[in-house]
Amino acid sequence: MLDKIAYDYVTEIKTRSANVAKIKYELAERVKKYSEEDKIKLRELIQKWLSEIKF
């Protein structure tokens, strides 16, 4: 599940007309209920996807 969240986040940010602040806010609201461990894993996955996806 965290993989999908991270991938979706990165693909949304990488679009040409992305409102990055809005996307970041929505992600923050979405993961508020997650544990700190899950948030750390999600950050790592986002970093992984940012480095792998080239548009």
Phi and psi in degrees as GROMACS dihedral restraints (atoms count N, CA, C in turn):
[ dihedral_restraints ]
;  ai    aj    ak    al  type     phi  dphi    fc
    3     4     5     6     1   -64.3    20    10
    4     5     6     7     1   -33.9    20    10
    6     7     8     9     1   -59.7    20    10
    7     8     9    10     1   -45.7    20    10
    9    10    11    12     1   -65.6    20    10
   10    11    12    13     1   -42.5    20    10
   12    13    14    15     1   -60.7    20    10
   13    14    15    16     1   -46.4    20    10
   15    16    17    18     1   -63.9    20    10
   16    17    18    19     1   -45.0    20    10
   18    19    20    21     1   -63.5    20    10
   19    20    21    22     1   -45.9    20    10
   21    22    23    24     1   -61.1    20    10
   22    23    24    25     1   -41.6    20    10
   24    25    26    27     1   -61.0    20    10
   25    26    27    28     1   -47.8    20    10
   27    28    29    30     1   -66.4    20    10
   28    29    30    31     1   -42.6    20    10
   30    31    32    33     1   -66.3    20    10
   31    32    33    34     1   -35.2    20    10
   33    34    35    36     1   -66.8    20    10
   34    35    36    37     1   -41.9    20    10
   36    37    38    39     1   -65.6    20    10
   37    38    39    40     1   -35.5    20    10
   39    40    41    42     1   -76.8    20    10
   40    41    42    43     1    -8.2    20    10
   42    43    44    45     1   -69.1    20    10
   43    44    45    46     1   154.2    20    10
   45    46    47    48     1   -60.0    20    10
   46    47    48    49     1   -46.7    20    10
   48    49    50    51     1  -106.6    20    10
   49    50    51    52     1    38.1    20    10
   51    52    53    54     1   -72.7    20    10
   52    53    54    55     1   137.1    20    10
   54    55    56    57     1   -92.1    20    10
   55    56    57    58     1    90.8    20    10
   57    58    59    60     1   -62.5    20    10
   58    59    60    61     1   -40.9    20    10
   60    61    62    63     1   -61.7    20    10
   61    62    63    64     1   -42.4    20    10
   63    64    65    66     1   -65.2    20    10
   64    65    66    67     1   -42.7    20    10
   66    67    68    69     1   -64.3    20    10
   67    68    69    70     1   -43.3    20    10
   69    70    71    72     1   -63.0    20    10
   70    71    72    73     1   -41.6    20    10
   72    73    74    75     1   -62.4    20    10
   73    74    75    76     1   -45.4    20    10
   75    76    77    78     1   -61.9    20    10
   76    77    78    79     1   -39.6    20    10
   78    79    80    81     1   -65.0    20    10
   79    80    81    82     1   -43.1    20    10
   81    82    83    84     1   -60.9    20    10
   82    83    84    85     1   -41.4    20    10
   84    85    86    87     1   -66.6    20    10
   85    86    87    88     1   -37.0    20    10
   87    88    89    90     1   -67.9    20    10
   88    89    90    91     1   -33.3    20    10
   90    91    92    93     1  -104.3    20    10
   91    92    93    94     1    11.2    20    10
   93    94    95    96     1   -56.7    20    10
   94    95    96    97     1   -37.9    20    10
   96    97    98    99     1   -81.1    20    10
   97    98    99   100     1    -6.6    20    10
   99   100   101   102     1   -76.3    20    10
  100   101   102   103     1   155.5    20    10
  102   103   104   105     1   -73.1    20    10
  103   104   105   106     1   164.4    20    10
  105   106   107   108     1   -62.6    20    10
  106   107   108   109     1   -36.3    20    10
  108   109   110   111     1   -62.5    20    10
  109   110   111   112     1   -43.0    20    10
  111   112   113   114     1   -65.8    20    10
  112   113   114   115     1   -37.9    20    10
  114   115   116   117     1   -64.6    20    10
  115   116   117   118     1   -38.7    20    10
  117   118   119   120     1   -66.0    20    10
  118   119   120   121     1   -44.2    20    10
  120   121   122   123     1   -61.5    20    10
  121   122   123   124     1   -40.5    20    10
  123   124   125   126     1   -64.3    20    10
  124   125   126   127     1   -42.6    20    10
  126   127   128   129     1   -59.2    20    10
  127   128   129   130     1   -43.4    20    10
  129   130   131   132     1   -63.8    20    10
  130   131   132   133     1   -41.4    20    10
  132   133   134   135     1   -65.6    20    10
  133   134   135   136     1   -39.5    20    10
  135   136   137   138     1   -63.3    20    10
  136   137   138   139     1   -43.1    20    10
  138   139   140   141     1   -61.3    20    10
  139   140   141   142     1   -40.5    20    10
  141   142   143   144     1   -61.9    20    10
  142   143   144   145     1   -48.9    20    10
  144   145   146   147     1   -67.2    20    10
  145   146   147   148     1   -36.0    20    10
  147   148   149   150     1   -62.4    20    10
  148   149   150   151     1   -36.4    20    10
  150   151   152   153     1   -78.9    20    10
  151   152   153   154     1   -24.1    20    10
  153   154   155   156     1   -91.4    20    10
  154   155   156   157     1   -35.0    20    10
  156   157   158   159     1   -86.4    20    10
  157   158   159   160     1   123.1    20    10
  159   160   161   162     1  -119.1    20    10
  160   161   162   163     1   124.7    20    10
